[in-house]
Every structure is written in structure tokens, then in C-alpha cells.
């Protein structure tokens, strides 16, 4: 099995504890999770306008659960622009605070533009194939 009798006993211990808000530094970027890929990887849309594949580091694994739509802080790789590492997950309050401090753009807008542009392309393609099928 996965560890002994007391393995998950202290899991939610420091939930209510307020932690200091961490801002991005050089080589880091804010991102929103687009899709979980499994195998400790996820697809994230960074607020510099690039979609990246991110790896969840061992410290967060099993302890911090990340879902689609969450705001995360990622560490960029100098040698691979399309890949990054998840450093931290912000909870809803922290994400709101980042927005008020002007660190995040109006997240919804950035993310929705990305989503809708993605969806409209796929919608056109599917309608095109349906049209071809009828002929």
C-alpha cells in the first residue's frame, strides 16, 4: 500500500493558516491551468500569452491538488520555452489579491479569449466536415 496507518491523518492541518502572498520573480510567470494531462503534468496558459506544458514538482504532488482553472506560479526553463515547472498554487483569495495588486491581468478575459479562439476554430472545422458529408 501507500504508507501506513497514519499516512493522511494530518493532511488538512494548515488549511486555515494565512500565508504570505508570493509575487513572481525573474524567470517566473503566472498561469492558469487549462487542462490536467496526468503523469504530474498539466497544460497551462501563461499571462505572457504562451501556452506551456507544466510539470508538478514533487513537493506539491499529493499535497496540493491542482484543477483546471486554478491560478499557479510557474518557473520558466531557460532551455525549453514551451515547458515549465509548477512552483505554487494560489487559492481563490490570493488570486483575487494578485488581481487587485495589478499583478494579474483580468484573468477571465485572457483565459476566455484563449478558450474561445480555440473553440471557434474547432467549431468551424466540425461544421465544415458536416457540410462535406452532406454533399
VOPAGU-2260 file (C-alpha; in pm, 1 decimal, decimal comma):
REM VOPAGU-2260
SITE   aa  ch    i         X         Y         Z
SITE  UNK   A    0       0,0       0,0       0,0
SITE  UNK   A    1      85,3     366,8      14,8
SITE  UNK   A    2     230,2     415,8     361,8
SITE  UNK   A    3      99,5     313,1     699,0
SITE  UNK   A    4    -195,7     368,0     925,1
SITE  UNK   A    5    -141,4     740,5     988,0
SITE  UNK   A    6     -41,0     844,1     637,1
SITE  UNK   A    7    -309,1    1104,2     563,7
SITE  UNK   A    8    -401,7    1195,8     916,1
SITE  UNK   A    9    -256,2    1549,4     912,8
SITE  UNK   A   10    -349,6    1630,2     555,1
SITE  UNK   A   11    -567,1    1941,2     608,3
SITE  UNK   A   12    -382,0    2076,2     906,4
SITE  UNK   A   13    -267,7    2418,1     786,0
SITE  UNK   A   14    -567,2    2494,8     563,8
SITE  UNK   A   15    -688,8    2798,5     757,3
SITE  UNK   A   16    -339,1    2935,9     808,1
SITE  UNK   A   17    -280,1    3261,3     618,1
SITE  UNK   A   18      40,0    3250,1     419,3
SITE  UNK   A   19     231,1    3542,1     278,4
SITE  UNK   A   20     136,3    3635,6     -78,2
SITE  UNK   A   21     422,0    3540,9    -309,3
SITE  UNK   A   22     479,8    3752,4    -619,6
SITE  UNK   A   23     661,2    3638,8    -931,4
SITE  UNK   A   24    1033,4    3697,1    -971,1
SITE  UNK   A   25    1267,3    3675,7   -1269,8
SITE  UNK   A   26    1218,4    3352,9   -1459,3
SITE  UNK   A   27     869,3    3303,4   -1316,4
SITE  UNK   A   28     525,3    3367,7   -1461,5
SITE  UNK   A   29     161,3    3348,1   -1354,8
SITE  UNK   A   30     -53,7    3099,1   -1542,0
SITE  UNK   A   31    -399,9    2948,0   -1544,1
SITE  UNK   A   32    -444,4    2572,5   -1569,3
SITE  UNK   A   33    -619,4    2477,3   -1893,7
SITE  UNK   A   34    -614,2    2100,7   -1870,3
SITE  UNK   A   35    -475,3    1826,7   -1649,4
SITE  UNK   A   36    -275,2    1574,4   -1851,6
SITE  UNK   A   37    -193,0    1312,0   -1588,8
SITE  UNK   A   38     156,9    1189,6   -1504,8
SITE  UNK   A   39     215,0    1505,9   -1294,0
SITE  UNK   A   40     176,5    1727,0   -1599,0
SITE  UNK   A   41     -69,8    1995,6   -1699,2
SITE  UNK   A   42    -138,0    2236,2   -1982,1
SITE  UNK   A   43    -131,1    2598,5   -1863,9
SITE  UNK   A   44    -192,9    2929,9   -2036,9
SITE  UNK   A   45      59,9    3182,4   -1910,2
SITE  UNK   A   46     -23,0    3550,1   -1880,8
SITE  UNK   A   47     258,8    3636,2   -2118,6
SITE  UNK   A   48      36,3    3481,3   -2387,4
SITE  UNK   A   49     210,4    3144,3   -2426,5
SITE  UNK   A   50      54,1    2802,0   -2366,3
SITE  UNK   A   51     301,6    2578,1   -2183,8
SITE  UNK   A   52     326,2    2221,3   -2064,0
SITE  UNK   A   53     399,4    2228,6   -1691,1
SITE  UNK   A   54     534,2    1965,9   -1455,8
SITE  UNK   A   55     407,1    1948,8   -1095,7
SITE  UNK   A   56     709,7    1928,1    -869,7
SITE  UNK   A   57     741,0    1664,1    -601,5
SITE  UNK   A   58     675,1    1898,3    -308,6
SITE  UNK   A   59     323,2    1977,0    -437,5
SITE  UNK   A   60     240,7    1625,3    -551,4
SITE  UNK   A   61     -33,7    1456,5    -340,0
SITE  UNK   A   62     -33,3    1754,9    -102,7
SITE  UNK   A   63    -162,5    2037,4    -321,6
SITE  UNK   A   64    -441,3    1937,1    -556,6
SITE  UNK   A   65    -446,0    2137,8    -877,7
SITE  UNK   A   66    -751,4    2159,0   -1102,6
SITE  UNK   A   67    -833,2    2321,5   -1436,6
SITE  UNK   A   68    -894,1    2694,3   -1392,1
SITE  UNK   A   69    -657,5    2736,2   -1095,5
SITE  UNK   A   70    -405,0    3019,2   -1090,5
SITE  UNK   A   71     -49,4    2891,9   -1046,0
SITE  UNK   A   72     302,4    3032,8   -1033,8
SITE  UNK   A   73     540,0    2859,6   -1271,6
SITE  UNK   A   74     916,1    2859,6   -1309,5
SITE  UNK   A   75    1021,9    2904,8   -1671,1
SITE  UNK   A   76    1302,7    2693,5   -1813,4
SITE  UNK   A   77    1587,0    2878,2   -1987,5
SITE  UNK   A   78    1645,3    2590,0   -2225,2
SITE  UNK   A   79    1282,1    2499,1   -2310,9
SITE  UNK   A   80    1033,2    2780,1   -2363,0
SITE  UNK   A   81     731,6    2550,9   -2404,3
SITE  UNK   A   82     788,5    2369,5   -2073,6
SITE  UNK   A   83     779,3    2496,0   -1716,6
SITE  UNK   A   84     753,1    2376,7   -1357,1
SITE  UNK   A   85     469,1    2448,9   -1114,1
SITE  UNK   A   86     610,5    2626,6    -809,3
SITE  UNK   A   87     295,8    2726,4    -623,5
SITE  UNK   A   88     -82,5    2713,0    -645,9
SITE  UNK   A   89    -272,9    3024,6    -541,8
SITE  UNK   A   90    -603,4    2980,8    -362,6
SITE  UNK   A   91    -904,3    3192,9    -463,2
SITE  UNK   A   92    -832,7    3471,6    -210,9
SITE  UNK   A   93    -470,5    3500,1    -315,1
SITE  UNK   A   94    -565,4    3511,3    -683,3
SITE  UNK   A   95    -813,4    3790,2    -606,3
SITE  UNK   A   96    -542,5    3981,1    -418,9
SITE  UNK   A   97    -299,4    3942,9    -707,8
SITE  UNK   A   98    -564,5    4088,7    -936,0
SITE  UNK   A   99    -620,2    4388,7    -707,2
SITE  UNK   A  100    -243,5    4449,2    -687,2
SITE  UNK   A  101    -241,3    4456,3   -1067,3
SITE  UNK   A  102      -9,8    4154,8   -1088,6
SITE  UNK   A  103    -261,5    3950,5   -1289,7
SITE  UNK   A  104    -448,3    4087,9   -1588,5
SITE  UNK   A  105    -825,0    4042,3   -1563,6
SITE  UNK   A  106    -767,0    3670,0   -1571,3
SITE  UNK   A  107   -1107,1    3571,6   -1702,3
SITE  UNK   A  108   -1061,8    3782,8   -2013,8
SITE  UNK   A  109    -719,6    3648,3   -2107,2
SITE  UNK   A  110    -821,8    3290,9   -2046,4
SITE  UNK   A  111   -1163,1    3317,5   -2213,6
SITE  UNK   A  112   -1016,5    3479,8   -2524,8
SITE  UNK   A  113    -774,3    3190,6   -2545,0
SITE  UNK   A  114   -1052,8    2936,3   -2491,3
SITE  UNK   A  115   -1299,9    3092,1   -2731,5
SITE  UNK   A  116   -1046,9    3138,8   -3009,6
SITE  UNK   A  117    -957,6    2773,0   -2963,4
SITE  UNK   A  118   -1322,4    2659,7   -2963,6
SITE  UNK   A  119   -1431,9    2870,1   -3261,1
SITE  UNK   A  120   -1157,5    2715,6   -3475,4
SITE  UNK   A  121   -1267,4    2364,4   -3384,2
SITE  UNK   A  122   -1633,2    2457,8   -3438,3
SITE  UNK   A  123   -1558,0    2583,0   -3791,7
SITE  UNK   A  124   -1370,2    2265,5   -3870,7
SITE  UNK   A  125   -1650,4    2041,6   -3746,3
SITE  UNK   A  126   -1916,3    2238,5   -3936,4
SITE  UNK   A  127   -1700,4    2214,3   -4248,8
SITE  UNK   A  128   -1678,7    1837,8   -4219,5
SITE  UNK   A  129   -2055,1    1809,5   -4168,1
SITE  UNK   A  130   -2110,2    2020,4   -4482,7
SITE  UNK   A  131   -1874,6    1797,0   -4680,6
SITE  UNK   A  132   -2056,4    1487,4   -4555,0
SITE  UNK   A  133   -2389,4    1612,5   -4690,4
SITE  UNK   A  134   -2260,5    1675,0   -5044,8
